Amino acid sequence: MKLALFDLDHTLLPIDSDFEWGQFLCRIGAVDAQEFARRNEGFFAQYQAGTLDPVEYLEFSLGTLASFPRAKLDDMQAQFMREVITPAIRPAAKALLQQHLDAGDLVAIVTATNHFVTKPIADALGVEHLIAAMPETTADGTITGKLLGTPTQGAGKVTHTKAWLEKLGKRLEDFESSHFYSDSHNDIPLMSVVTHPVACNPNAALTSHAAAQGWPTIHLFND
């Protein structure tokens, strides 16, 4: 059997679902747009400077979710899917996923964005397995605002992917081949442990690294 792993934002989607979710909440008046933008810009500046604390950022995002009853969250999420995500899903991305699914590969999305935002996206893309940042929830599904476990980004993607495979009784080495498609240099740790890393719509840093390593580059969209 073969393994095919995919990053989500700017890889399978031409947008960042995490950022777009925040923009959507501001647009529908669900959060204080000015305060939310101030916090978000601060985190973005830290990200650019390489000083972002991923747990602090995720708990900011999850804290926003915790301020709504679950039923209200689900309604907003359905609207978000209709208005933002579904129009952004491109045939080329679905075709690439389908190519691996039709070949009988084990397919998973591995994303740093939280599970609440990304699970319906994975479903819409026809991908059963999702490795994402997990929000802590109560017994009735209410999101508490805390992160469960550790972030699924950078080297954390390797840790979480191996743990997921272990639950399936498998290891990376058990697969005939393993692909990982990503747009970002932040994913170099996971790209470096699969047999077939693919730079997909890569940013400048990953473009340079992929060229140096002889990794293939593909483009699913031009935006």
C-alpha positions in Angstrom: 0.0 0.0 0.0 1.0 3.6 -0.6 0.5 6.7 1.6 -0.5 10.1 0.4 -0.4 13.1 2.8 -1.6 16.6 2.0 -1.2 20.0 3.7 -4.5 21.9 3.3 -4.1 25.7 3.2 -2.5 27.0 0.0 -1.9 23.4 -1.0 -5.3 21.9 -1.7 -7.1 25.2 -1.2 -5.9 28.5 -2.8 -6.7 30.2 0.6 -5.9 29.9 4.3 -9.0 28.5 5.9 -7.9 29.6 9.4 -7.4 33.2 8.3 -10.6 33.1 6.2 -12.6 31.8 9.2 -11.5 34.9 11.2 -12.4 37.2 8.4 -15.8 35.5 8.1 -16.5 36.0 11.8 -15.7 39.7 11.5 -17.8 40.0 8.4 -21.0 38.5 10.0 -20.5 40.6 13.2 -19.8 37.5 15.4 -16.7 39.1 16.9 -15.4 42.6 17.6 -13.7 43.2 14.2 -11.3 45.8 15.5 -10.1 43.9 18.5 -9.9 40.6 16.6 -7.9 42.2 13.8 -5.5 43.8 16.4 -4.8 40.4 18.0 -4.6 38.6 14.7 -2.1 41.1 13.2 0.0 40.7 16.3 0.2 37.0 15.9 0.9 37.4 12.1 3.8 39.7 13.0 5.2 37.1 15.4 4.8 34.4 12.7 6.8 36.5 10.2 9.5 37.1 12.8 9.6 33.4 13.7 8.6 34.1 17.3 5.0 32.8 17.2 3.9 30.6 20.1 1.7 28.0 18.3 -0.2 27.1 21.5 -0.9 30.7 22.3 -2.2 31.3 18.8 -4.3 28.2 18.7 -5.9 29.0 22.1 -6.7 32.5 20.8 -8.5 30.9 17.8 -10.2 28.2 20.0 -11.1 30.8 22.6 -13.1 32.6 19.9 -15.0 29.3 19.2 -15.6 28.8 22.9 -17.7 32.0 23.1 -20.5 30.4 21.1 -23.0 27.6 21.9 -22.2 24.5 19.8 -25.4 24.8 17.8 -24.6 28.4 16.8 -21.0 27.4 15.9 -22.4 24.6 13.6 -24.7 27.1 11.9 -21.9 29.5 11.3 -19.6 26.8 10.0 -22.2 25.6 7.5 -22.5 29.2 6.2 -18.7 29.5 6.1 -18.5 26.4 4.0 -21.2 27.6 1.6 -19.9 31.2 1.2 -16.1 30.8 1.5 -14.8 27.2 1.2 -17.0 25.5 -1.5 -16.3 28.3 -4.0 -12.6 27.9 -3.4 -12.4 24.2 -4.0 -10.7 23.7 -7.4 -11.1 20.8 -9.8 -7.3 20.3 -10.0 -7.1 19.7 -6.3 -10.0 17.2 -6.2 -8.5 15.4 -9.2 -5.1 15.0 -7.5 -6.8 13.6 -4.4 -9.0 11.3 -6.5 -6.0 10.0 -8.3 -4.5 8.7 -5.0 -7.9 7.5 -3.8 -8.5 5.6 -7.0 -5.1 4.0 -6.7 -6.1 2.6 -3.3 -3.6 4.8 -1.4 -4.1 5.7 2.3 -4.9 9.4 2.0 -4.8 12.0 4.9 -4.8 15.8 5.3 -2.2 17.0 7.8 -2.9 20.6 8.8 -1.9 23.1 11.5 -5.4 24.6 11.4 -7.8 23.3 14.0 -10.1 20.3 13.6 -13.3 22.3 14.0 -12.6 24.5 10.9 -11.0 21.8 8.8 -13.2 18.7 9.3 -16.0 19.8 7.0 -13.4 20.8 4.4 -11.8 17.4 4.5 -15.3 15.9 4.1 -16.0 18.1 1.2 -12.8 17.0 -0.4 -13.7 13.4 0.1 -10.8 12.7 2.5 -11.7 10.5 5.5 -8.5 10.9 7.5 -7.7 14.3 9.0 -4.7 15.2 11.3 -5.4 18.6 12.8 -5.0 20.7 16.0 -7.6 19.3 18.3 -9.8 21.5 20.4 -10.7 20.3 23.9 -14.4 19.7 24.2 -16.9 18.8 27.0 -19.0 15.7 26.9 -21.8 17.6 25.0 -19.3 18.8 22.3 -18.9 22.3 23.7 -15.4 23.7 22.8 -13.6 24.9 25.9 -11.0 27.1 24.2 -8.1 24.9 25.2 -5.8 22.9 22.8 -5.9 19.1 23.3 -2.3 17.7 23.1 0.3 19.5 21.0 0.2 21.6 17.8 0.1 19.9 14.4 2.7 22.1 12.8 6.4 21.9 11.8 8.0 18.9 13.4 4.7 18.3 15.2 3.2 17.1 11.9 5.8 14.3 11.9 4.9 13.3 15.5 1.1 13.4 14.9 1.4 11.5 11.6 3.4 8.7 13.2 1.0 8.5 16.1 -2.0 8.3 13.7 -0.3 5.6 11.7 0.5 3.7 14.9 -3.2 3.7 15.8 -3.7 2.0 12.4 -1.0 -0.6 13.2 1.3 0.9 10.7 4.6 2.8 10.3 5.9 5.1 7.6 8.4 2.4 6.7 5.6 -0.1 6.0 4.4 1.7 2.9 5.7 1.0 -0.6 6.0 4.8 -1.1 4.8 7.9 0.8 3.9 11.3 -0.7 3.5 14.6 1.1 2.3 17.6 -0.8 2.8 21.1 0.8 3.2 24.7 -0.1 5.3 25.8 2.9 8.9 25.5 4.2 7.3 25.0 7.6 6.5 21.5 6.4 10.0 20.5 5.5 10.3 18.2 8.6 7.5 16.0 7.3 8.5 16.4 3.7 12.0 15.1 4.7 10.7 11.8 6.1 8.5 10.7 3.2 9.8 9.0 0.0 8.2 11.4 -2.3 8.0 15.1 -1.1 6.2 17.4 -3.5 6.3 21.2 -3.4 2.7 22.2 -4.3 2.1 25.9 -5.1 5.3 26.5 -3.0 6.2 29.7 -1.2 9.6 31.2 -2.0 11.5 29.5 0.8 10.1 26.0 -0.2 10.7 26.7 -3.9 14.4 27.3 -3.1 14.7 24.3 -0.8 12.9 22.0 -3.2 15.1 23.0 -6.1 18.2 22.3 -3.9 16.9 18.9 -2.9 15.6 17.9 -6.4 12.0 17.7 -5.2 9.3 18.0 -7.8 7.1 21.1 -7.9 3.5 21.3 -9.1 0.9 24.1 -9.2 -2.8 23.4 -8.7 -3.9 27.0 -9.1 -2.4 30.3 -10.0 -3.9 32.4 -7.2 
